[in-house]
Amino acid sequence: MTKNNETLTRDQKKCKFKQYAWLVLLSFGFMYLFFYNGRQNINLVMTQMAEELGSTTAALGVVSSALFWCYAFGQLINGRLGAFLGYKRLMIVGTVASAVLNVVISFQHSIPVIAVLWGLNGFFQSMVWSNGLGVVNKWWPSKQRGFATGLTTFFSGMAQVTTYLSILLCLHLNPEWGWRAAFRFPMLPLLLSLIAFICFFKNSPSDAGLAEFEQADDASGAELEALIKQKGYFYPYKLLFSEPKVLIFCLISAIAGIGRYGLLTWIPTYFTEELGLSIKDGIFSSILLPFGQACAMFIFPIMTDKLLKGKREPMLIIASCITCVGMVVFPFIRHQAGASLMLFVLGVFAMVTGVIWTIAGDIGGKALSSTVVGVFDWAVYMGAAVQAMLFGFVKDTFGWKAIFVIIAILYVILLVLTLLSRKMKTKNI
């Protein structure tokens, strides 16, 4: 703790801690607001890419899955690696590398080369989310975790809206570039937002000369941190994967990944192919989906704090029931306005990862938060990778309705898994 901070009164320290907590949350959130410009952009120009490169949307779905596979295993690694190499340092490297790779992809003409570069992009993108959310949990105690997680994931949800708007603007300003525009100019705001992140993001209260916050589980958290140092780097993985509740939430996370990215990946193509809209109109109609997801990311975790008194599972139960019904109804809506409105509803209730990240913070605490987030996000993107490879072939073989039926069935399974998890406790964390 610095000499200046030693002279501060208790109230002044509390005020300064709160200021830094907000700066950390907002600087991370603001950067993440533009982060999907380097990840979701491919989904919005898939039809154009297929036409120019002489491929099919199913084949490009496999290309898209390269990012998900690499992102998934990257999360498994980087959620733990940040604690050793420095959270902030790893996040900066990931952001810059992702922007550079997107620009490089925009000059390619070979699908295999694009697939390799897109997978590498996924690995670098995986350096940011779990580490950022892990740091946020070091600044916001458990009683405010739903709010902090909700606001952070709201930025993540709005990032998808930002990507939709960014790509629309790029296609309008540079129509001669075609799909390549989506991989160039959208990287500029991402790199500019990195400046605020570098200035205001702090890895922990000690980096700002402040003491850590105290809460009821701090003693057990300190014991766990000491045990991790004694047992070594891989011990947290052994600990987590021996917990039945963690394994169940990995399955829940995978289903959430299929639901979230199954819709994000294929809905713009659904509007252009099934409803006959132009690419721009398809993107515009699809925008209510990520907007609904952003609302859910913000509201659901806060509701678990305020209305459910820290109980997270009831929110998952409600969301899975409504999503199942909505998925069955959606393909029968043939009007653009009605389909767009239903997309908003599905975006809200299919989007349960905000609650999952809050549960990750509850399970991991300050000691293991980034690692648990990394494990759950690994599961999310394993699901995302599977859908990217599978749904293109399902669509070509059985039609669009089959995709929505599969997602509906998976949310029934999510409901059953959630009911199983309600009474389960972690034994060793």
N, C-alpha and C positions, 0 to 999 in steps of 0.2 A: 504494500500500500504506500502511495507517495506521501511525502511530507505535507503537501497541501491538503490532501484528503484526511490526514490525521487530525487536522485542526477543525474540520467541519463538525457541526453538531449532528446529533442523531437524525433530526428532521431534515437537515440539509443533505445528509448522505442518502436518506430515503428518497428525497426529491431527485437527487442526481442519479440514483439507481433507476428510478422510473423513467427519467429522460433517456438514459442509455438503452433501457429495455425497449422503448418505443423506436429509437433510432435504429437499433438492430433489426427489429421486426419490419419496419417500413423500408429500410434500405435493401433488405433481402427481398421483401415483397415487390418493391418497385423494379428491381432487376428481373425478378421472375415474371413480371408482367409482360416482358418482351421475350422470354426464354423459349416459348413454344414457336416463335418465328423461325427457329432453327430445327424444329422437330415435327410440327403438325403441317408445315407448308407443303410437304409432298402429297398429303391426302387431298388437298384442294386442287391440285393440277394433275392428278393421276391420269385422267382421260386424255389431256393434252400430251402428256409424256408418252402414253401408249401409242397415240397416233403418230407422233413425230419419230419415235424410236422403232416403230414397226413391231410393237409388242401387244400384249393383252393386259387388261386390268388385273386378271388373276396372277399373271407373272409379276406385275408391279406390286401386287399384294405381298408376294414373297420377298421382293426387294424391301418393301416397307417393314417386313418382319425382321430384317437384319438389324435394324435399329433396336427393336424391342428385345431381341435375344441378347445383344451386346449390352444394352441398357440394364436388363435384368441382372445379368451376372456382374456387371459393373457396380450396381447397387449393393450386391452382396459383398463385394470387395471394398468399395469406397466408403460405405457407411461406417466401416471399422477403421479404414486407412486414415480418414481425416483426423482421428484422435491422435495418431502418431505423427503425421506430417504437417498438421495444422489445417484446421477446417477452412479458414479463409483462403489460404494459399492454394489449396486443392480446388476450391470453387472458382478462383480466378483463372487458373490453368484450364479448367473444363470449359468455362464460358468462352474464352478467347479461341481455344482450339475448335470448338463447335462452330463458331462464326467463320473461321478460316476454311474449314472443311465444306461448309455450305457453299461458299463462293467457288471453291475448287470444283464442286459437283456441277455447278451451273455451266461449266465449260466442257462437260463430258458428253460423249456420244455412244458409249458402250454401257449396256445394262449391267454386265458383271462388274465393271469398274465402279459404277454408281453404287451397286450393292455393297461392295467392300468399303467404299468411303462412307456410305450411310451407316453401316455397322460400326465403323470407327467413331463416327459422330455420336452414335448411341452410347458408346463407352465414355466419351468425354462429357456428354450431357449428364451421365449418372453421377458425376462428381459433385453435383450441386444440391439436389433436393434433400437427401437424408442428412447431409452435413449441416445444411442451413436450418432445417427443422430441429436437429439435435442441439444446435446453439441457441435457438429460440427457447427451447425448454430449459436451458440454463439460466435464462433471464426471467422466465414467467413461471411461478409456482403452480402446483397441481390445481389449486382452487380457481386459477385463471387460465388453465391449460386449454379448456374448450374455446375460450374467446381468442387466445393467441393462435391456436392451431386453426380455428375457423377463419380468422382474418388472413393468416398466411395462405391457407388453401383457397381462400376467395381470390387472392391475387393469381394463384395458379389457374383457377377457373376462368378468370377474366383474361388471362394470357391467351387462352384459346380464342376468345372473342377478338382480342388484339390481333392475333394471327389472321383470322378471317378478314378483318378490316384492312390489315397491311397488305395481304395478297390481292384483295380487290383493288386497292389503290395502285399497286405495282402493275397489275394487268391493265389498268386504265391508262397509266402514264407511259408504259412501255409495251404496247401490244405486239410490237415487232420482235420482242425478246421471247414471247410465248411463255412456256413454263419456266424458263430460265430466270425470268424476273423474280419469281418467288424465292429464289435462293441467293439473291444479291442484295437489293436495297433493304429488305427487312432485317439484315444483320446490323445496319447502322444504329438504330435505336437500342439494340441489345448491347452493343459495345459502349454507347454513350451512357446507358444506365449503370454500367460497371463503375463509372467514376464515383457516383454517390455511394455505391456499395463499398468501394475501397476506402472512402473517407470515413464512413460512419459505422461499419460493421465491426464488432468486437467479438472475439472468440469466447470470452467469458468475462464475468465481472472483474476478475483479477487483472485482466488486460487494461481495464479502465481505472485501476487502483481502488477497487471496491471489494467489499466482502461478499461472499456467496449468500444468497437468501437461505433462510432456515425453514424447514417444514418437518412434519412428524416422521417421515421415513428417511431422514438424513442419516441417522445412525446406521441403519441397515445398508444405505447407499454407500456410506464410507467403508463399511466392512466389505461390501461387494467390490468396490474399487481396489481395495488392498488385496483381495483374493485374486482379482484379475491380474494385477501386477505380479503376484506370486506364481500364478498358473501359466501365464504367457498369453501371447497374441490371440491364439485360436480358442482359448477357453470360453469366451462369451458365446461362440457358435455352438460349442458342445452343450453349454448350459441352456441356450434357447431351444435348440432342436430336441432336447430331452423333455421339454414341457408340452404336454398334450394340448393345452390351450393355445400355445404359440402355433403349433401345427395346424389346429383347426382354423386359426385366423390367417394362416398362409393360404389355405384353401379358399376361405372367404375373400381374401385379397385377390386371388387369381380370378375368381368369378367376377369380382368388381372390375378387374382389368379387362376382362372379355366384354362386359357390358359397356364400360366407358369407351374403350377404344374401338370396339366393334361398331358402335354408333358413329364415333368421330371419323373413323377411317372410311366407312362405306356410305354414310348418309349423303354427302355431296354427290357421289356417283349415283346413288339411288334416285336423287332428284333429276339428274340429267338423263339417265337411261330409262327409268320407269315412268317419270312424269313428263319427260320431254322438255325440260327446262334447259336454257343455255348454261354454260359453266358459271358465268357471273350470277345469273338468277338462282342457280342451284346453291352457290355459296351464300348468297344473301338470305335465302330461305332457311338454310342450315344454321344460321347464326344463333337462332333461338335455342339450339341444343347446348352449345357451350355456355350461353348466358344462364340457362337453367342450371347447368352443372356448377357454375360459379356461385349462384344463389344457395344451392344445397351445401356447397363447401363451407360457406360462411355461416349459414343459419343452423344446420344440423348439429355441429359440435357445440355451439352456444346453447342450443335447446337442451342438450344432454347435461350441461352445467346448471342452467337456470330452472328448467321445468322438471328434469328427471333426476336432479340432485346427484349428478355424477354417474348415473347408470346409462351406459352407452348402447346396450343391446336392444332395448325397445325401439330405438330409432331405426336400427337395421331391420327389425321385424316389420315395421310399418312400411318402410321404403321397398322392401322386397315384395310385399303383397301388391302394392300399387304398380310397381314396375312390371310384374308378371302379367297383370291384366292389360296394361298399356301396350306391351309388346304384341300381344295377341290382336289388339284392336287396330294398331297403327297401319299395317299394310292394306287394310280395307278402306282407308281414307284416301280418296283419289283427288281431292281438291287441294291445291297448293296452300291456301290459307289454313285449312283445317289440319293438314299434315304438319305445317310449321308450328301451330299451336300445340298439337300433341307432342311434338318434339320437345317443346319447352317443359311439358309435364314429365316426359321421360328423362329429360336432362336433370330435372330436380331429383326425382326419386330413384333413378338408377345410379346416381352419383353418391356412393356411400363411403368413398375413400377418406373424406374429411373426418368422419367418425372413426375410421380405422386408424388414421394418424394420431388421433386423440388417445385411442386405446394403446397404441404403441408407446406414447409418452407415459401412460399410466403403468404399463408393464415395465418399461425400461428405466423410468426415473431419470435423474441427472447422470447416473453412471453409465447406462446402456441405451439411452434414448436414440442416438443416431444409429446404433447397431440394429436395434429393433425396427426402426423405420426402414433401414436398408434391407433387412430380411423381408419385411412385408412388401416393400416396393419391388424387391426381386420377384416375389410371387405375383404382384400386380402385372408386371411386365412379362412374366412367363405366360400369363393369360393373354396379354396383349399380343405377344408373338404368335401364340397358337391361333388366335382369331385372324390375324393378318394373313397367315398361310392358308388357313382352313376356309374362311368365309368366301374368298374369291372363287374357289372350286365349288363350294356349296351353291353359290349364286349361279354359276354357269351350268351346274348339273340339275339342281332342284328348283331354282328360282329364288327371288328375293324373300318370299314368305318364309322359307325354310330357315333363313338367318334369324328372323325375329322369333320364330318358334323355339329355336335352340336357346336363344338368350332367355326367353321366358322360363323354360325348363330349368336352366341353370340358376335362376333367381329363386325358384322353388327349393332347390338344393341349398342355396345360401340361407334361406329361411330355416331349414331343418338344422343346418350347422350352427346357426345363431342360437336356436333354442337349446342345442346341446351345450353350448359354451356358457350359458347364463349362470350356472351354479359352479363353474370350474374356477379354481384358484391356481395361481402359479406357486410351486412349492419351494423353489430354490432361488427366486429372484427377489 
